[in-house]
Amino acid sequence: MEKIKVTSKHVKCPICTEIMVEIHYGMPNLKMTKEAKQRKIFIGGCILSDDSPIYHCYNCRKSFCADLKTNIDEDDDWLQK
């Protein structure tokens, strides 16, 4: 299970200013699944690359890279596979 380290627990969405959650990659276990249902984390899938997003905004339904400028919409294909 890989997890990208983030520097702050309270990163605000650059679009709506809501607090975003960390994205966890890899095969989710029971704890991760429970936390995702509670919107404490976001499950990003099994494939992790250098440019994978690390934050997710449940309000905007977008995921952001570390620069908080690059984002991927939750409905994009990368989350559907």
Backbone as XML, in Angstrom:
<?xml version="1.0"?>
<chain id="A" units="angstrom">
  <residue number="1" name="MET">
    <atom name="N" x="0.842" y="-1.168" z="0.000"/>
    <atom name="CA" x="0.000" y="0.000" z="0.000"/>
    <atom name="C" x="0.887" y="1.230" z="0.000"/>
  </residue>
  <residue number="2" name="GLU">
    <atom name="N" x="0.761" y="2.045" z="-1.014"/>
    <atom name="CA" x="1.551" y="3.267" z="-1.072"/>
    <atom name="C" x="0.700" y="4.448" z="-0.684"/>
  </residue>
  <residue number="3" name="LYS">
    <atom name="N" x="1.307" y="5.344" z="0.042"/>
    <atom name="CA" x="0.619" y="6.569" z="0.436"/>
    <atom name="C" x="1.583" y="7.720" z="0.210"/>
  </residue>
  <residue number="4" name="ILE">
    <atom name="N" x="1.112" y="8.760" z="-0.432"/>
    <atom name="CA" x="1.945" y="9.929" z="-0.641"/>
    <atom name="C" x="1.879" y="10.781" z="0.615"/>
  </residue>
  <residue number="5" name="LYS">
    <atom name="N" x="3.018" y="11.194" z="1.107"/>
    <atom name="CA" x="3.067" y="12.053" z="2.291"/>
    <atom name="C" x="2.653" y="13.465" z="1.912"/>
  </residue>
  <residue number="6" name="VAL">
    <atom name="N" x="1.845" y="14.066" z="2.730"/>
    <atom name="CA" x="1.474" y="15.459" z="2.518"/>
    <atom name="C" x="2.003" y="16.271" z="3.677"/>
  </residue>
  <residue number="7" name="THR">
    <atom name="N" x="2.221" y="17.538" z="3.444"/>
    <atom name="CA" x="2.839" y="18.380" z="4.456"/>
    <atom name="C" x="1.833" y="19.002" z="5.413"/>
  </residue>
  <residue number="8" name="SER">
    <atom name="N" x="0.582" y="19.062" z="5.044"/>
    <atom name="CA" x="-0.406" y="19.706" z="5.896"/>
    <atom name="C" x="-1.698" y="18.905" z="5.901"/>
  </residue>
  <residue number="9" name="LYS">
    <atom name="N" x="-2.322" y="18.832" z="7.038"/>
    <atom name="CA" x="-3.606" y="18.138" z="7.141"/>
    <atom name="C" x="-4.765" y="19.033" z="6.713"/>
  </residue>
  <residue number="10" name="HIS">
    <atom name="N" x="-4.530" y="20.331" z="6.576"/>
    <atom name="CA" x="-5.609" y="21.263" z="6.287"/>
    <atom name="C" x="-5.318" y="22.067" z="5.023"/>
  </residue>
  <residue number="11" name="VAL">
    <atom name="N" x="-5.283" y="21.371" z="3.910"/>
    <atom name="CA" x="-5.062" y="22.036" z="2.632"/>
    <atom name="C" x="-6.429" y="22.402" z="2.064"/>
  </residue>
  <residue number="12" name="LYS">
    <atom name="N" x="-6.591" y="23.681" z="1.743"/>
    <atom name="CA" x="-7.878" y="24.147" z="1.222"/>
    <atom name="C" x="-7.920" y="24.058" z="-0.298"/>
  </residue>
  <residue number="13" name="CYS">
    <atom name="N" x="-9.081" y="23.732" z="-0.799"/>
    <atom name="CA" x="-9.310" y="23.646" z="-2.234"/>
    <atom name="C" x="-9.155" y="25.034" z="-2.846"/>
  </residue>
  <residue number="14" name="PRO">
    <atom name="N" x="-8.385" y="25.154" z="-3.931"/>
    <atom name="CA" x="-8.213" y="26.462" z="-4.563"/>
    <atom name="C" x="-9.474" y="26.946" z="-5.295"/>
  </residue>
  <residue number="15" name="ILE">
    <atom name="N" x="-10.452" y="26.078" z="-5.463"/>
    <atom name="CA" x="-11.683" y="26.462" z="-6.157"/>
    <atom name="C" x="-12.762" y="26.908" z="-5.166"/>
  </residue>
  <residue number="16" name="CYS">
    <atom name="N" x="-13.032" y="26.065" z="-4.147"/>
    <atom name="CA" x="-14.146" y="26.370" z="-3.241"/>
    <atom name="C" x="-13.710" y="26.656" z="-1.801"/>
  </residue>
  <residue number="17" name="THR">
    <atom name="N" x="-12.449" y="26.502" z="-1.495"/>
    <atom name="CA" x="-11.818" y="26.725" z="-0.181"/>
    <atom name="C" x="-12.223" y="25.724" z="0.903"/>
  </residue>
  <residue number="18" name="GLU">
    <atom name="N" x="-12.901" y="24.642" z="0.540"/>
    <atom name="CA" x="-13.178" y="23.573" z="1.503"/>
    <atom name="C" x="-11.879" y="22.827" z="1.804"/>
  </residue>
  <residue number="19" name="ILE">
    <atom name="N" x="-11.808" y="22.194" z="2.977"/>
    <atom name="CA" x="-10.638" y="21.396" z="3.334"/>
    <atom name="C" x="-10.632" y="20.131" z="2.479"/>
  </residue>
  <residue number="20" name="MET">
    <atom name="N" x="-9.490" y="19.824" z="1.870"/>
    <atom name="CA" x="-9.361" y="18.628" z="1.050"/>
    <atom name="C" x="-8.815" y="17.471" z="1.889"/>
  </residue>
  <residue number="21" name="VAL">
    <atom name="N" x="-8.950" y="16.263" z="1.363"/>
    <atom name="CA" x="-8.441" y="15.065" z="2.035"/>
    <atom name="C" x="-7.294" y="14.484" z="1.227"/>
  </residue>
  <residue number="22" name="GLU">
    <atom name="N" x="-6.505" y="13.641" z="1.875"/>
    <atom name="CA" x="-5.400" y="12.961" z="1.205"/>
    <atom name="C" x="-5.948" y="11.871" z="0.287"/>
  </residue>
  <residue number="23" name="ILE">
    <atom name="N" x="-5.239" y="11.634" z="-0.798"/>
    <atom name="CA" x="-5.565" y="10.527" z="-1.688"/>
    <atom name="C" x="-4.631" y="9.369" z="-1.345"/>
  </residue>
  <residue number="24" name="HIS">
    <atom name="N" x="-5.202" y="8.191" z="-1.143"/>
    <atom name="CA" x="-4.433" y="6.986" z="-0.854"/>
    <atom name="C" x="-4.476" y="6.077" z="-2.074"/>
  </residue>
  <residue number="25" name="TYR">
    <atom name="N" x="-3.334" y="5.514" z="-2.417"/>
    <atom name="CA" x="-3.212" y="4.642" z="-3.573"/>
    <atom name="C" x="-2.906" y="3.223" z="-3.116"/>
  </residue>
  <residue number="26" name="GLY">
    <atom name="N" x="-3.282" y="2.255" z="-3.934"/>
    <atom name="CA" x="-3.047" y="0.855" z="-3.637"/>
    <atom name="C" x="-4.354" y="0.143" z="-3.349"/>
  </residue>
  <residue number="27" name="MET">
    <atom name="N" x="-4.240" y="-1.146" z="-3.043"/>
    <atom name="CA" x="-5.426" y="-1.948" z="-2.742"/>
    <atom name="C" x="-5.975" y="-1.516" z="-1.380"/>
  </residue>
  <residue number="28" name="PRO">
    <atom name="N" x="-7.211" y="-1.024" z="-1.333"/>
    <atom name="CA" x="-7.755" y="-0.545" z="-0.063"/>
    <atom name="C" x="-8.065" y="-1.692" z="0.894"/>
  </residue>
  <residue number="29" name="ASN">
    <atom name="N" x="-7.766" y="-1.471" z="2.164"/>
    <atom name="CA" x="-8.144" y="-2.434" z="3.184"/>
    <atom name="C" x="-9.459" y="-1.970" z="3.813"/>
  </residue>
  <residue number="30" name="LEU">
    <atom name="N" x="-9.932" y="-2.685" z="4.811"/>
    <atom name="CA" x="-11.210" y="-2.368" z="5.440"/>
    <atom name="C" x="-11.197" y="-0.978" z="6.088"/>
  </residue>
  <residue number="31" name="LYS">
    <atom name="N" x="-10.082" y="-0.627" z="6.748"/>
    <atom name="CA" x="-9.975" y="0.682" z="7.392"/>
    <atom name="C" x="-10.050" y="1.807" z="6.360"/>
  </residue>
  <residue number="32" name="MET">
    <atom name="N" x="-9.326" y="1.653" z="5.245"/>
    <atom name="CA" x="-9.351" y="2.674" z="4.190"/>
    <atom name="C" x="-10.744" y="2.825" z="3.599"/>
  </residue>
  <residue number="33" name="THR">
    <atom name="N" x="-11.417" y="1.710" z="3.383"/>
    <atom name="CA" x="-12.764" y="1.746" z="2.823"/>
    <atom name="C" x="-13.708" y="2.497" z="3.756"/>
  </residue>
  <residue number="34" name="LYS">
    <atom name="N" x="-13.596" y="2.233" z="5.053"/>
    <atom name="CA" x="-14.431" y="2.925" z="6.040"/>
    <atom name="C" x="-14.130" y="4.422" z="6.045"/>
  </residue>
  <residue number="35" name="GLU">
    <atom name="N" x="-12.833" y="4.786" z="6.025"/>
    <atom name="CA" x="-12.449" y="6.195" z="6.024"/>
    <atom name="C" x="-12.904" y="6.905" z="4.756"/>
  </residue>
  <residue number="36" name="ALA">
    <atom name="N" x="-12.877" y="6.208" z="3.628"/>
    <atom name="CA" x="-13.343" y="6.796" z="2.369"/>
    <atom name="C" x="-14.846" y="7.042" z="2.413"/>
  </residue>
  <residue number="37" name="LYS">
    <atom name="N" x="-15.604" y="6.116" z="2.988"/>
    <atom name="CA" x="-17.052" y="6.313" z="3.119"/>
    <atom name="C" x="-17.371" y="7.486" z="4.035"/>
  </residue>
  <residue number="38" name="GLN">
    <atom name="N" x="-16.496" y="7.741" z="5.020"/>
    <atom name="CA" x="-16.667" y="8.867" z="5.936"/>
    <atom name="C" x="-16.070" y="10.153" z="5.369"/>
  </residue>
  <residue number="39" name="ARG">
    <atom name="N" x="-15.520" y="10.057" z="4.177"/>
    <atom name="CA" x="-14.873" y="11.183" z="3.485"/>
    <atom name="C" x="-13.686" y="11.748" z="4.264"/>
  </residue>
  <residue number="40" name="LYS">
    <atom name="N" x="-12.953" y="10.864" z="4.940"/>
    <atom name="CA" x="-11.733" y="11.262" z="5.635"/>
    <atom name="C" x="-10.524" y="11.127" z="4.720"/>
  </residue>
  <residue number="41" name="ILE">
    <atom name="N" x="-10.619" y="10.244" z="3.720"/>
    <atom name="CA" x="-9.591" y="10.051" z="2.700"/>
    <atom name="C" x="-10.299" y="9.835" z="1.367"/>
  </residue>
  <residue number="42" name="PHE">
    <atom name="N" x="-9.531" y="9.784" z="0.292"/>
    <atom name="CA" x="-10.062" y="9.446" z="-1.022"/>
    <atom name="C" x="-9.200" y="8.330" z="-1.580"/>
  </residue>
  <residue number="43" name="ILE">
    <atom name="N" x="-9.814" y="7.290" z="-2.113"/>
    <atom name="CA" x="-9.069" y="6.166" z="-2.688"/>
    <atom name="C" x="-8.807" y="6.465" z="-4.151"/>
  </residue>
  <residue number="44" name="GLY">
    <atom name="N" x="-7.512" y="6.533" z="-4.503"/>
    <atom name="CA" x="-7.119" y="6.941" z="-5.846"/>
    <atom name="C" x="-6.871" y="5.820" z="-6.823"/>
  </residue>
  <residue number="45" name="GLY">
    <atom name="N" x="-6.926" y="4.582" z="-6.387"/>
    <atom name="CA" x="-6.699" y="3.460" z="-7.284"/>
    <atom name="C" x="-5.354" y="2.803" z="-7.040"/>
  </residue>
  <residue number="46" name="CYS">
    <atom name="N" x="-5.016" y="1.865" z="-7.887"/>
    <atom name="CA" x="-3.810" y="1.056" z="-7.690"/>
    <atom name="C" x="-2.583" y="1.604" z="-8.402"/>
  </residue>
  <residue number="47" name="ILE">
    <atom name="N" x="-2.776" y="2.473" z="-9.360"/>
    <atom name="CA" x="-1.647" y="2.970" z="-10.147"/>
    <atom name="C" x="-1.215" y="4.331" z="-9.614"/>
  </residue>
  <residue number="48" name="LEU">
    <atom name="N" x="0.047" y="4.424" z="-9.272"/>
    <atom name="CA" x="0.620" y="5.659" z="-8.740"/>
    <atom name="C" x="1.773" y="6.079" z="-9.637"/>
  </residue>
  <residue number="49" name="SER">
    <atom name="N" x="1.760" y="7.328" z="-10.073"/>
    <atom name="CA" x="2.848" y="7.844" z="-10.898"/>
    <atom name="C" x="3.381" y="9.124" z="-10.270"/>
  </residue>
  <residue number="50" name="ASP">
    <atom name="N" x="4.441" y="9.667" z="-10.836"/>
    <atom name="CA" x="5.039" y="10.893" z="-10.307"/>
    <atom name="C" x="4.082" y="12.085" z="-10.342"/>
  </residue>
  <residue number="51" name="ASP">
    <atom name="N" x="3.150" y="12.081" z="-11.287"/>
    <atom name="CA" x="2.232" y="13.209" z="-11.407"/>
    <atom name="C" x="0.817" y="12.895" z="-10.902"/>
  </residue>
  <residue number="52" name="SER">
    <atom name="N" x="0.698" y="11.865" z="-10.072"/>
    <atom name="CA" x="-0.614" y="11.526" z="-9.495"/>
    <atom name="C" x="-1.057" y="12.610" z="-8.518"/>
  </residue>
  <residue number="53" name="PRO">
    <atom name="N" x="-2.340" y="12.926" z="-8.511"/>
    <atom name="CA" x="-2.826" y="13.908" z="-7.553"/>
    <atom name="C" x="-2.681" y="13.399" z="-6.118"/>
  </residue>
  <residue number="54" name="ILE">
    <atom name="N" x="-2.567" y="14.325" z="-5.167"/>
    <atom name="CA" x="-2.391" y="13.926" z="-3.774"/>
    <atom name="C" x="-3.486" y="14.455" z="-2.853"/>
  </residue>
  <residue number="55" name="TYR">
    <atom name="N" x="-4.333" y="15.352" z="-3.343"/>
    <atom name="CA" x="-5.433" y="15.899" z="-2.556"/>
    <atom name="C" x="-6.739" y="15.734" z="-3.327"/>
  </residue>
  <residue number="56" name="HIS">
    <atom name="N" x="-7.833" y="15.573" z="-2.595"/>
    <atom name="CA" x="-9.144" y="15.482" z="-3.237"/>
    <atom name="C" x="-10.139" y="16.373" z="-2.509"/>
  </residue>
  <residue number="57" name="CYS">
    <atom name="N" x="-10.945" y="17.092" z="-3.279"/>
    <atom name="CA" x="-12.016" y="17.921" z="-2.731"/>
    <atom name="C" x="-13.350" y="17.220" z="-3.017"/>
  </residue>
  <residue number="58" name="TYR">
    <atom name="N" x="-13.995" y="16.771" z="-1.968"/>
    <atom name="CA" x="-15.295" y="16.124" z="-2.145"/>
    <atom name="C" x="-16.362" y="17.123" z="-2.571"/>
  </residue>
  <residue number="59" name="ASN">
    <atom name="N" x="-16.206" y="18.386" z="-2.228"/>
    <atom name="CA" x="-17.174" y="19.399" z="-2.598"/>
    <atom name="C" x="-17.143" y="19.671" z="-4.110"/>
  </residue>
  <residue number="60" name="CYS">
    <atom name="N" x="-15.971" y="19.918" z="-4.652"/>
    <atom name="CA" x="-15.812" y="20.206" z="-6.086"/>
    <atom name="C" x="-15.720" y="18.947" z="-6.943"/>
  </residue>
  <residue number="61" name="ARG">
    <atom name="N" x="-15.424" y="17.824" z="-6.284"/>
    <atom name="CA" x="-15.214" y="16.544" z="-6.974"/>
    <atom name="C" x="-13.998" y="16.614" z="-7.888"/>
  </residue>
  <residue number="62" name="LYS">
    <atom name="N" x="-12.932" y="17.275" z="-7.403"/>
    <atom name="CA" x="-11.687" y="17.379" z="-8.158"/>
    <atom name="C" x="-10.521" y="16.922" z="-7.289"/>
  </residue>
  <residue number="63" name="SER">
    <atom name="N" x="-9.506" y="16.388" z="-7.965"/>
    <atom name="CA" x="-8.280" y="15.973" z="-7.293"/>
    <atom name="C" x="-7.145" y="16.854" z="-7.777"/>
  </residue>
  <residue number="64" name="PHE">
    <atom name="N" x="-6.242" y="17.212" z="-6.865"/>
    <atom name="CA" x="-5.187" y="18.171" z="-7.164"/>
    <atom name="C" x="-3.803" y="17.600" z="-6.913"/>
  </residue>
  <residue number="65" name="CYS">
    <atom name="N" x="-2.881" y="18.016" z="-7.753"/>
    <atom name="CA" x="-1.473" y="17.683" z="-7.559"/>
    <atom name="C" x="-0.892" y="18.626" z="-6.507"/>
  </residue>
  <residue number="66" name="ALA">
    <atom name="N" x="0.361" y="18.422" z="-6.152"/>
    <atom name="CA" x="1.002" y="19.198" z="-5.087"/>
    <atom name="C" x="1.002" y="20.697" z="-5.369"/>
  </residue>
  <residue number="67" name="ASP">
    <atom name="N" x="1.037" y="21.090" z="-6.641"/>
    <atom name="CA" x="1.076" y="22.522" z="-6.961"/>
    <atom name="C" x="-0.282" y="23.216" z="-6.779"/>
  </residue>
  <residue number="68" name="LEU">
    <atom name="N" x="-1.317" y="22.436" z="-6.532"/>
    <atom name="CA" x="-2.698" y="22.914" z="-6.371"/>
    <atom name="C" x="-3.230" y="23.660" z="-7.596"/>
  </residue>
  <residue number="69" name="LYS">
    <atom name="N" x="-2.545" y="23.530" z="-8.712"/>
    <atom name="CA" x="-3.002" y="24.138" z="-9.963"/>
    <atom name="C" x="-3.503" y="23.064" z="-10.918"/>
  </residue>
  <residue number="70" name="THR">
    <atom name="N" x="-2.799" y="21.951" z="-10.960"/>
    <atom name="CA" x="-3.177" y="20.849" z="-11.833"/>
    <atom name="C" x="-4.271" y="20.052" z="-11.145"/>
  </residue>
  <residue number="71" name="ASN">
    <atom name="N" x="-5.422" y="19.885" z="-11.829"/>
    <atom name="CA" x="-6.498" y="19.117" z="-11.217"/>
    <atom name="C" x="-7.132" y="18.164" z="-12.209"/>
  </residue>
  <residue number="72" name="ILE">
    <atom name="N" x="-7.761" y="17.159" z="-11.650"/>
    <atom name="CA" x="-8.463" y="16.147" z="-12.437"/>
    <atom name="C" x="-9.870" y="16.055" z="-11.872"/>
  </residue>
  <residue number="73" name="ASP">
    <atom name="N" x="-10.859" y="16.081" z="-12.747"/>
    <atom name="CA" x="-12.243" y="15.985" z="-12.325"/>
    <atom name="C" x="-12.557" y="14.558" z="-11.906"/>
  </residue>
  <residue number="74" name="GLU">
    <atom name="N" x="-13.357" y="14.394" z="-10.871"/>
    <atom name="CA" x="-13.709" y="13.068" z="-10.355"/>
    <atom name="C" x="-14.367" y="12.194" z="-11.414"/>
  </residue>
  <residue number="75" name="ASP">
    <atom name="N" x="-15.025" y="12.793" z="-12.391"/>
    <atom name="CA" x="-15.702" y="12.022" z="-13.423"/>
    <atom name="C" x="-14.796" y="11.663" z="-14.588"/>
  </residue>
  <residue number="76" name="ASP">
    <atom name="N" x="-13.522" y="12.064" z="-14.546"/>
    <atom name="CA" x="-12.594" y="11.709" z="-15.613"/>
    <atom name="C" x="-12.341" y="10.211" z="-15.635"/>
  </residue>
  <residue number="77" name="ASP">
    <atom name="N" x="-11.882" y="9.707" z="-16.768"/>
    <atom name="CA" x="-11.687" y="8.282" z="-16.969"/>
    <atom name="C" x="-10.703" y="7.642" z="-15.992"/>
  </residue>
  <residue number="78" name="TRP">
    <atom name="N" x="-9.710" y="8.393" z="-15.505"/>
    <atom name="CA" x="-8.668" y="7.782" z="-14.673"/>
    <atom name="C" x="-9.232" y="7.167" z="-13.401"/>
  </residue>
  <residue number="79" name="LEU">
    <atom name="N" x="-10.375" y="7.637" z="-12.919"/>
    <atom name="CA" x="-10.989" y="7.067" z="-11.720"/>
    <atom name="C" x="-11.974" y="5.944" z="-12.037"/>
  </residue>
  <residue number="80" name="GLN">
    <atom name="N" x="-12.319" y="5.793" z="-13.282"/>
    <atom name="CA" x="-13.326" y="4.809" z="-13.667"/>
    <atom name="C" x="-12.717" y="3.454" z="-13.998"/>
  </residue>
  <residue number="81" name="LYS">
    <atom name="N" x="-11.399" y="3.382" z="-14.148"/>
    <atom name="CA" x="-10.753" y="2.137" z="-14.573"/>
    <atom name="C" x="-10.359" y="1.287" z="-13.414"/>
  </residue>
</chain>
